[in-house]
Amino acid sequence: MPDFAELPVPAWRDDLEHEYAALAARLEPLVPCLEIPLHLPWIDAINKLKKQRGAVIMAHSYQSPEIFHGVADVTGDSLGLAQAARDCDAELIVMCGVHFMAESAKILAPHKTVLIPDLAAGCSLASSITAAEVRALKARHPGAPVVSYANTSAAVKAESDAICTSANAVEVVEAMGAPKVIFLPDEFLGRYVAGRTGVELVLWHGRCEVHEKFTAQQARHARETFDAKLVAHPECPPEVLAEADFVGSTTAMGKWLARRQPARVALITECSMADNLRAQFPQTEFIKPCNLCSHMQRITLQNIYAALRDLKHAIEIPVDVIAGARRALERMLAVGRRETV
């Protein structure tokens, strides 16, 4: 096997401009054009290295365009990426996202090596609650099942009865068959779900540091100034959701755009998602407000390359935690299977 530790830092070659002409054209409206020649050598080096390693690179929709379009083999939301990690043939996965996403991939594919390029790529929601706090909540509400959002640590998932995404939260809560459910950890998503079910929800005080910053005034400004349709993620404050033309998950946002094809839209979510969808819907003008996730931005072409070169940083989860978290994830997936029958 080649000595990956001795690989040189990639440098510009004139043939890259021709080899990656289509990608450069795709990136041109998404990133400053002066950055493209800086990205292409890294993209080329990563693509060659992942082929040598037999690796698959997966990128969340909040990843920057040079990663999302340049090196990712699979893109999508956190659950979709975890399922893809389970189903793909590769034994080596590089997860370009935050830590809980890499954990979710490891939970569904425990026999595979899952790398995250930066261990410090965290999540305010995942860090807002611990397994011990979940156990304390269960003690205060005996008999109430726990539904935890996918944006949680493996340890919290292992303490839960089922996992949910923003797309299926209502269905999973109702599938518990209980009059009261502990719903963790996003307070705003919990309020959104509570307004759409008769189940009593016990909520936690977690919030997404990206989505909680949006205001109703920003939403109204985008509509009134630009005549834009407003599409918001349910992790936003309730007053923001009240202004929106559509509220949905990251995947649902893309489907809504495909159906409606608005002339102008403001995606009230993370900035990079708007950048990546702009390439898919060139006929739509994307109006910001948006906020960047600083944790997602910790993933770069450079540390993806280093992760592949040095096989770092591998996700390790205790076997008993994987078993508990997998059980909770499988219960959510069973709800989805029932709905498609």
Secondary structure, DSSP 4 states (H G I P E B T S, - for coil): ---GGGPPPP---THHHHHTHHHHHHHTTTS-GGGHHHHHHHHHHHHHHHHHHTEEEEEETTS-HHHHTTT-SEEE-HHHHHHHHHHSS-SEEEEES-HHHHHHHHHH-TTSEEE-S-TT---TTGGG--HHHHHHHHHHSTT--EEEESSS-HHHHHT-SEEE-TTTHHHHHHHT--SEEEEESBHHHHHHHHTT-SSEEEEP-B--TTGGG--HHHHHHHHHHH--EEEE-TTS-HHHHTT-SEE--HHHHHHHHHHH--SEEEEESBHHHHHHHHHH-TTSEEEPP-B--TTGGG--HHHHHHHHHHT-PBP---HHHHHHHHHHHHHHHHHHHHHH-
